[in-house]
Amino acid sequence: MGPKNKQESHNSPCLAVAIGGLELKNPLMTASGTFGYGEEFAPFVALNRLGAVIVKGLSLEPRSGNPPPRIMETPSGMLNAVGLQNVGARAFIAEKLPFLRQYNVAVIANIFGETVEEYQRVAEILSGAKGIHGIEINISCPNVNKGGLAFGARPDAAAEVTEKVRGETDLPLLVKLTPNVTDITEVALAVEAAGADAVSLINTLTGMSVDIELRRPHLANITGGLSGPAIRPIALRMVWQVANAVKIPVVGIGGIMSAADALEFLITGASAVQIGTANFIRPAATMEILDGIVNYMIRHGIGDITELIGSLNTNQAGEG
Ligand SMILES: Cc1cc2nc3c(=O)[nH]c(=O)nc-3n(C[C@H](O)[C@H](O)[C@H](O)COP(=O)(O)O)c2cc1C
């Protein structure tokens, strides 16, 4: 490439990334459960500018979730125990997906089941729908009694659900991991071997908070999932560990509020990032983060985002 072209490319850097066969125009995704079904955020966000929209977790039948209170603010974060409230896979296809089809954005369906068979059925139903470009298996929700963590906390169970869902779909398959384990790399390696195209991490950390006047938990569910900036250093450490353990792409999630936060994850080895709690605080957070990443790349003369991914220098200060 001649200097003229190079100069041009640096003024409008290439942001495209591939996540297991899924070509994204940029690495910015919305985290499941924090962006509704996309339509709710359309007044604030140019959906066409996102790499992907990941929708609220879908189950076979509609779910009303846990009783309130379901949300509690905590230092630098929030606890939620929504309990996977959703319209169900079929109603999503009939009522929500047509809106998203109008946009030139990858749609990833986040799925959930109480049994392996339910995960399979949901994957099968969604795979047949026009306008779904990938599936993310949630085996990491801390707020439900059945399913969720029961699969995500054990490498063998995580591998089984991944393998069975793999058998139902040819779509790119992401498996979303829980941080509520001793060694996240064991689960990541197990789902990679079972056919996952990528892993996304982290889901929320199990937490709790108490109203001391009433001596009652703030959440009706007693415990909830902690998200937001409070969890970012843990998420980043886990992305680092997993990126060094698996060969498939890693999608980083956890407390990303700014472009600088997103860049930390990309440099550490995430091929893409998901924005969660930030959407509740600033509905246009994804757009600001995207603009900030482009500015950073221009400032550093980086023409292609893939140069940045995993470029972390861990040499001691003074070395190389
Ligand atoms: C209110 C709420 C609902 C969520 N619902 C889901 C869900 O349905 N499926 C899922 O895989 N993760 C769900 N998550 C987890 C997020 O996608 C994300 O992994 C987590 O919040 C950490 O990212 P953050 O700190 O940027 O929010 C939910 C999180 C919140 C706060």
The ligand as an SDF file (V2000), in Angstrom:
LIG
                    3D

 31 33  0  0  0  0  0  0  0  0999 V2000
  -30.4830   -5.9640   33.9430 C   0  0  0  0  0  0  0  0  0  0  0  0
  -29.5520   -6.9700   33.3250 C   0  0  0  0  0  0  0  0  0  0  0  0
  -30.0780   -8.0300   32.5750 C   0  0  0  0  0  0  0  0  0  0  0  0
  -29.2290   -8.9840   31.9920 C   0  0  0  0  0  0  0  0  0  0  0  0
  -29.7690  -10.0010   31.2410 N   0  0  0  0  0  0  0  0  0  0  0  0
  -28.9460  -10.9000   30.6320 C   0  0  0  0  0  0  0  0  0  0  0  0
  -29.4750  -11.9300   29.7890 C   0  0  0  0  0  0  0  0  0  0  0  0
  -30.6910  -12.0140   29.5310 O   0  0  0  0  0  0  0  0  0  0  0  0
  -28.6040  -12.8110   29.2290 N   0  0  0  0  0  0  0  0  0  0  0  0
  -27.2530  -12.7360   29.4380 C   0  0  0  0  0  0  0  0  0  0  0  0
  -26.5020  -13.5600   28.9110 O   0  0  0  0  0  0  0  0  0  0  0  0
  -26.7190  -11.7410   30.2140 N   0  0  0  0  0  0  0  0  0  0  0  0
  -27.5300  -10.8410   30.8000 C   0  0  0  0  0  0  0  0  0  0  0  0
  -26.9880   -9.8300   31.5710 N   0  0  0  0  0  0  0  0  0  0  0  0
  -25.5180   -9.7370   31.7350 C   0  0  0  0  0  0  0  0  0  0  0  0
  -24.9110   -8.7080   30.7830 C   0  0  0  0  0  0  0  0  0  0  0  0
  -25.1280   -9.0600   29.4310 O   0  0  0  0  0  0  0  0  0  0  0  0
  -23.3810   -8.5480   31.0400 C   0  0  0  0  0  0  0  0  0  0  0  0
  -22.7470   -9.8000   30.8530 O   0  0  0  0  0  0  0  0  0  0  0  0
  -23.0790   -8.0510   32.4460 C   0  0  0  0  0  0  0  0  0  0  0  0
  -24.0150   -7.0660   32.8520 O   0  0  0  0  0  0  0  0  0  0  0  0
  -21.6570   -7.4720   32.5830 C   0  0  0  0  0  0  0  0  0  0  0  0
  -21.4590   -6.3810   31.7100 O   0  0  0  0  0  0  0  0  0  0  0  0
  -21.6300   -4.8300   32.1650 P   0  0  0  0  0  0  0  0  0  0  0  0
  -20.8320   -4.6540   33.4060 O   0  0  0  0  0  0  0  0  0  0  0  0
  -21.1410   -4.0220   31.0010 O   0  0  0  0  0  0  0  0  0  0  0  0
  -23.0990   -4.6140   32.4090 O   0  0  0  0  0  0  0  0  0  0  0  0
  -27.8190   -8.8700   32.1620 C   0  0  0  0  0  0  0  0  0  0  0  0
  -27.2990   -7.7890   32.9060 C   0  0  0  0  0  0  0  0  0  0  0  0
  -28.1310   -6.8490   33.4800 C   0  0  0  0  0  0  0  0  0  0  0  0
  -27.5140   -5.7090   34.2490 C   0  0  0  0  0  0  0  0  0  0  0  0
  1  2  1  0
  2  3  1  0
  2 30  2  0
  3  4  2  0
  4  5  1  0
  4 28  1  0
  5  6  2  0
  6  7  1  0
  6 13  1  0
  7  8  2  0
  7  9  1  0
  9 10  1  0
 10 11  2  0
 10 12  1  0
 12 13  2  0
 13 14  1  0
 14 15  1  0
 14 28  1  0
 15 16  1  0
 16 17  1  0
 16 18  1  0
 18 19  1  0
 18 20  1  0
 20 21  1  0
 20 22  1  0
 22 23  1  0
 23 24  1  0
 24 25  2  0
 24 26  1  0
 24 27  1  0
 28 29  2  0
 29 30  1  0
 30 31  1  0
M  END
$$$$
